[in-house]
Amino acid sequence: IIANKSMNLKGVVGLFPANRTDEGEDVRIYASEEDRDAGKSLDTFCMLRQQAEKESDDPYLSQADFIAPAGYKDHLGMFAVSCFGCDDLVKKYESEHDDYNKIMSQALADRFVEAFAEYLHRVIRTDMWGYAQNESLNEEDLLKIKYV
């Protein structure tokens, strides 16, 4: 995989001005601060509330609950990652009836994507958005999702 460069990772990041709708259930994103000021949204994300039954009176939360309402400056960040080349390797190993290498390719691609997502998330926190420029989380804190 390394020698042939048969897998490669790609990712995309979006950091958008955003506000919760007046109803509090959805989030509007804007292409720019000027568009936000003009009320010209780029899109609306419909956010679901937690669905699992609770044994307490705790509220059913939604991601929209963590975005400021109109009139405040808030943002929504998102990213997506993917591993390219895995499908071709899987087809190759399937045609050779090599289940072991097929499964290992799929497992490695899954781990690569998870690691890349963690890396990209760190870049967003420390460099792109920069709200955690001095972050120095150890592995245990990362696994417990103790981001600033």
PEKA-V870085 format. One record per residue. RES is the residue in one letter. OMEGA is omega in whole degrees, -180 to 180 (none if undefined). Layout:
res: <RES & RES>
omega: <OMEGA & OMEGA>
This chain:
res: <I & I & A & N & K & S & M & N & L & K & G & V & V & G & L & F & P & A & N & R & T & D & E & G & E & D & V & R & I & Y & A & S & E & E & D & R & D & A & G & K & S & L & D & T & F & C & M & L & R & Q & Q & A & E & K & E & S & D & D & P & Y & L & S & Q & A & D & F & I & A & P & A & G & Y & K & D & H & L & G & M & F & A & V & S & C & F & G & C & D & D & L & V & K & K & Y & E & S & E & H & D & D & Y & N & K & I & M & S & Q & A & L & A & D & R & F & V & E & A & F & A & E & Y & L & H & R & V & I & R & T & D & M & W & G & Y & A & Q & N & E & S & L & N & E & E & D & L & L & K & I & K & Y & V>
omega: <-180 & -177 & -178 & -176 & -175 & 173 & 173 & -176 & 175 & 179 & 178 & -178 & 173 & 176 & -170 & 167 & -176 & 174 & 174 & 177 & 180 & 179 & 177 & -176 & -174 & 179 & 175 & 175 & -176 & 179 & -177 & 175 & 179 & 178 & 177 & -180 & -179 & -179 & -177 & -177 & 177 & 180 & 178 & 176 & 177 & -176 & 177 & 171 & 177 & -174 & -176 & 177 & 180 & 178 & -179 & 177 & 179 & -179 & 173 & -173 & 177 & 176 & 179 & 179 & -176 & 177 & -177 & 178 & 178 & -178 & 178 & 177 & 176 & -177 & 174 & 178 & 178 & 176 & 177 & 179 & 179 & 176 & 180 & 178 & -178 & -178 & 179 & 177 & 179 & 179 & 180 & -177 & 175 & -179 & 178 & -178 & -179 & -177 & -178 & -178 & 175 & -179 & 179 & 178 & 179 & 180 & 179 & 179 & 178 & 180 & 178 & -178 & 178 & -180 & 179 & 177 & 178 & 179 & -178 & 177 & 178 & 179 & 178 & -177 & -171 & -174 & -172 & 177 & 175 & -179 & 178 & -174 & -177 & -178 & 176 & -179 & 174 & -175 & -180 & 178 & 177 & -180 & 178 & 178 & 180 & 178 & 178 & none>
